[in-house]
Amino acid sequence: MLGYTQSNLQLQTIKIHGEQAKIVGELLGQSIYMGQYLQDANLNLASITQQMEQVNRARIIDSSAESGR
């Protein structure tokens, strides 16, 4: 009887480890996806910032030209 109980516990432990491995794998996949998403968002923000800086420079140049007239 003790052998059966011990085997049953070992089987349950193996199943639990399998489930834990699946969960860790899913979390890793989600982390990778989130990292890529954040990189893309960061690149988009950098691009928007660069465009805004260009627009602001153009406005400053236009303002300076207006003042000179």
C-alpha positions as CSV (number, residue, x, y, z in Angstrom):
1,M,0.0,0.0,0.0
2,L,2.8,2.4,0.8
3,G,4.4,1.8,-2.6
4,Y,1.2,2.7,-4.3
5,T,0.7,5.8,-2.3
6,Q,4.3,6.9,-3.0
7,S,3.9,6.1,-6.7
8,N,0.7,8.1,-6.8
9,L,2.4,11.1,-5.1
10,Q,5.2,10.9,-7.6
11,L,2.8,10.9,-10.5
12,Q,0.9,13.9,-9.0
13,T,4.3,15.7,-8.6
14,I,5.2,15.0,-12.2
15,K,1.8,16.3,-13.4
16,I,2.2,19.4,-11.2
17,H,5.7,20.0,-12.6
18,G,4.3,19.6,-16.2
19,E,1.6,22.2,-15.4
20,Q,4.2,24.6,-13.9
21,A,6.3,24.2,-17.0
22,K,3.3,25.1,-19.2
23,I,2.6,28.2,-17.1
24,V,6.2,29.3,-17.2
25,G,6.3,28.8,-21.0
26,E,3.1,30.9,-21.4
27,L,4.5,33.6,-19.1
28,L,7.7,33.7,-21.1
29,G,5.8,34.0,-24.4
30,Q,3.7,36.8,-22.9
31,S,6.8,38.6,-21.7
32,I,8.5,38.3,-25.1
33,Y,5.4,39.7,-26.8
34,M,5.1,42.5,-24.3
35,G,8.8,43.4,-24.7
36,Q,8.3,43.6,-28.5
37,Y,5.1,45.7,-28.1
38,L,6.9,48.1,-25.8
39,Q,9.9,48.4,-28.2
40,D,7.5,49.2,-31.1
41,A,5.6,51.7,-28.9
42,N,8.9,53.3,-27.9
43,L,10.0,53.6,-31.6
44,N,6.6,55.2,-32.5
45,L,7.0,57.7,-29.7
46,A,10.6,58.5,-30.8
47,S,9.3,59.1,-34.3
48,I,6.5,61.3,-33.1
49,T,9.0,63.3,-31.0
50,Q,11.3,63.7,-33.9
51,Q,8.4,65.0,-36.1
52,M,7.3,67.4,-33.4
53,E,10.8,68.8,-33.1
54,Q,11.0,69.3,-36.8
55,V,7.6,71.1,-36.8
56,N,8.8,73.3,-33.9
57,R,12.0,74.2,-35.7
58,A,10.1,75.1,-38.8
59,R,7.8,77.4,-36.7
60,I,10.8,79.1,-35.0
61,I,12.3,79.7,-38.5
62,D,8.9,81.1,-39.7
63,S,8.6,83.3,-36.6
64,S,12.1,84.6,-37.1
65,A,11.4,85.4,-40.8
66,E,8.1,87.1,-39.8
67,S,9.9,89.2,-37.2
68,G,12.6,90.2,-39.8
69,R,10.0,91.6,-42.2
